[in-house]
């Protein structure tokens, strides 16, 4: 091995023969020393001793020989052990024998050393790690040894030149700088007694600082920018090299920070550059270390230096805003400086210049979040997961309230005193409004508010941050926050009363922002039954007094402008969390809401609907204390409806609010009485046979209905009322024990649902060819799919239309009709869905035949999106909830035509798509958006319906609906088809829904064909959804006496599943599919010839391969091993690689 290493170093071009011979001899001795380093034998020790003696003679011999031999041996042709030892010889030369060299020799060695460093920097990082460290030490030794200023400059220029050669070279140069900086520290502390040495260092000191800091700034800026550029171009390795250079630069800066004059860091922009790195996760720690080190420096005692120091610290303080917002631990390490720091940050927050205020806002958010992070507060945008609220009163109560916090937080909370909290709140309230919305606030006109370049979205983000800060302060100082906001609100109310019309918009904007702040505080202070956990009774009383007074002012206020009324409602909304603790005022708030509603003209549709929505919010905060107000609310709604002053959209919203309150009221009898009171007028209109016979019996009648806009809006609103009523009952159904109590609306389903089914039937009939030809143009256009519908993800539905009826025109144009149809479908399906959840009541309230007719009479003409909506919104829920005794009378007549049509339609479209590239779905006939987009949309609609249909079959195969399905357990008798083990297929129909459906010939044929065809489609999710059905069918084929089903599984299904393995989209389904193939062959191949015939028909499987497969299966009865064996066989048979998990 040693001879091979020597052979690699023979080429020493440029050296004389004597030098080459000597270098080879030295190299041999180095290798002898290294090779015997771990050997402890006598011979090895002797060899090591001889080698050491020889090498010591070289070190103490001629400096010329030492220099020449060392540089010959550090070249890359020699082994790494030799090169490292040679570099140590050079370090010995520089450190102990430097003075024996002439100036020219010293310069030559310096130049050669930098060339060596350049060569090492570009070498393999793993192989040359040791050499890099040694060369850095070598160059640093030369800097330390040299006392001549000119020589220092030459060395420094060489170092600069090296650093500009690339990121790898820069890293070594920066490590040299770091070493030199550390040497400067030593020189100032340990070697001051060496007078000659100190004078030399002091002479070079100014030169060293200025040049080194310039170099560090340039390299830091360059390599940080280059690292980001490389990342943007996906140059991973290059980006890492530049990042390592940045790290090396920061390490050098931090070393320099310990002794270099502080003002220089500001002069050379190092402070700014390090501040910019605080937001970089990769460099944040080292940048934070820089600020920590520089802030720990002592202030100079002389006046001139002290003034420069002070100026620099002011600049650093600005950077500390960013530092404090992101790295709190770096700020709070020195407890004696915290009070001064907080005072400075408060000064920034109060500053009239917006930029300073804005920057400090992030600090205060971070600080208060940190200080209140242990408080169990309600959720807010930047911190989740809270339960209850902790209140604090005066400063003397802080320790009691926060005894669970660590000592550091307690001390910091004490520093956020009443005065500090007041100032933060005052500034936050003043700055909540945009420039053009500022009112006559004594302090506001002195502020430089947000820049005009602020967009509305940017200001909203800024405003939300202020709201969060106000909530955080209110956790710490609830009395101060509540008092200030309440007094500002009362002052605003009084100012509005005497204001002129031009100020209305400004006042409304101010009310909006203040009500948002108020709601945040109240939600934080009043939450649940334990709203004052941890607070004192004195705090309780004060808060109640404050907010009772504010609520009274709001109830007494009277405005007529719609924009002010909407803002007034915002304030009442904000007070809702407090109303639970003042139940006597609920009636007054409800009366005020209705007074505001009736005071608005019909044209103010948005404001009126907003009031109704607010009543829903109020209802959702309701409990038993609201019960006495239910009759009054119902009377008001009925009266307004009778007078015609309550519009349809408003009526449905109020119904939702009423039922939410009613459900919260407790007693079943009271609920039923309240529901009857409100629904009786609706029932009388909804059940009249005249309008049903005239408009719902034929398509022509529905055409007339679309021309009767008021009646149509009334019908749509009635369906929405049903939805809201059912939702209202279920809003707090935990208070209703459904297992013991009849649903309060159970008795109403029998009159709600029949007309609704007729409505669905006539709408679905519009798609039939005979009816479609008679439709007016506007109705045909309304039935076409829209861009908005195409953008809705699968399974999602828009829920906004049911609250937007007031925007519809009274003429019944295309837009109106489209929204009516959409609203009826969405609300109607939700009514059916909610009704199904009632259980037995639903099934006794409907006629099974009417359900089937309503949804399947014209199924053959329905568009894919409507069939998908029918399945997702109603049929799936019905299947999952349907009791076994209703399977045959209800599900069979509904599912048979539905699944038959889905099978035929999907087969036709998939065949067209796979063969011709076009799915030809009915929804897009006449589409004019371009062929490329048409093809994309067709495929999406096709896949959506395929997945919905397969998901429906998955629900049909759910274990809870197939409790009678036999469990597949391995036994030799079962494999051989022992008849005594087989169950009667027909006997399972009462507790196995799959068995029942497969016993219906037409339905069974559709399901089986759909299963086979789906295995050829390029959609893996559809195939995955069918796994439960496939498994159920396989179990029935194996465990029952149904020979026809057994033949289908052994032949057709087995072949289809195998072929599905060749489709790329099924790659994630391979394990499931192979497992089913394994079960089919194991349990049916001895009872039917088809499995073997199917396998032998595969392109790459021979009879010998099949025999080997059967032999391997016979050796194990473990399903997992059988699946792995089957997977290997199918990979061979299909000529593909199957990944089996």
Secondary structure, DSSP 8 states (H G I E B T S, - for coil): -HHHHHHHT---TTS-HHHHHHHHHHHHHHHHHHHTTT--SHHHHHHHHHHHHHHHHHHHS-HHHHHHHHHHHTSTTS-HHHHHHHHHHHHHHHHHHGGGS-HHHHHHHHHHHHHHHHHHHTS-TTTTHHHHHHHHHHHHHHHHH---HHHHHHHHHHHHHHHTT-HHHHHHHHHHHHHHHHHHHHHHHTSTT-HHHHHHHHHHHHHHHHHHHHHHHHHHHHHHHHHHHHHHTT-HHHHHHHHHHHHHHHHHHHHHHTTS-HHHHHHTTHHHHHHHGGG-TTTHHHHHHHHHHHHTS---SSHHHHHHHHHHHHHHHHHHHHHHHH-HHHHTT-GGGHHHHHHHHHHHHH-SSHHHHHHHHHHHHHHHHHHTTTS----BTTB----------SGGGHHHHTTTS-HHHHHHHHHS-HHHHHHHHHHHHHTSS-GGG----TTGGGS--S-TT--HHHHHHHHHHHHHHHHHHHHH-HHHHHHHHHHHHHHHHHHHHT--GGGHHHHHHHHHHHHHHHHHHHHHHS-STTTTTT--HHHHHHHHHHHHHHHHHHHH----SHHHHHHHHHHHHHTHHHHTT-GGGHHHHHHHHHHHHHHS-TT-HHHHHHHHHHHHHHHTT--GGGGGGHHHHHHHHHHHHHHT-S-HHHHHHHHHHHHHHHHHT--HHHHHHHHHHHHHHHHHHHT-HHHHHHHSSSHHHHHHHHH-HHHHHHHHHHHHHHHHHHHHHHHTGGGS-TTTS--TTGGGHHHHHHHHHHHHHHHHHTTSHHHHTTS-HHHHHHHS--HHHHHS-TT----SGGG-GGGS-SS--HHHHHHHHHHHHHHHHHHHHHHHTTTHHHHHHS-HHHHHHHHHTTGGG--HHHHHHHIIIIIHHHHHH--GGGIIIIIHHHHHHHHHHHHHHHHHHHHHHHHHS----GGGTT--S-HHHHHHHHHHHHHHHHHHHHHHHHHHT-GGG-TTS------HHHHTT-GGG-B-GGGGTTT-HHHHHHTSHHHHHHHHHHHHHHTTSS-HHHHHHTHHHHHHHHHHHHHB--HHHHHIIIIIIHHHHHHHTTSGGGGGGHHHHHHHHHHHHHHHTTT-SHHHHHHHTSTT--HHHHHHHHHHHHT---HHHHHHHHHHHHHHHHTS-----
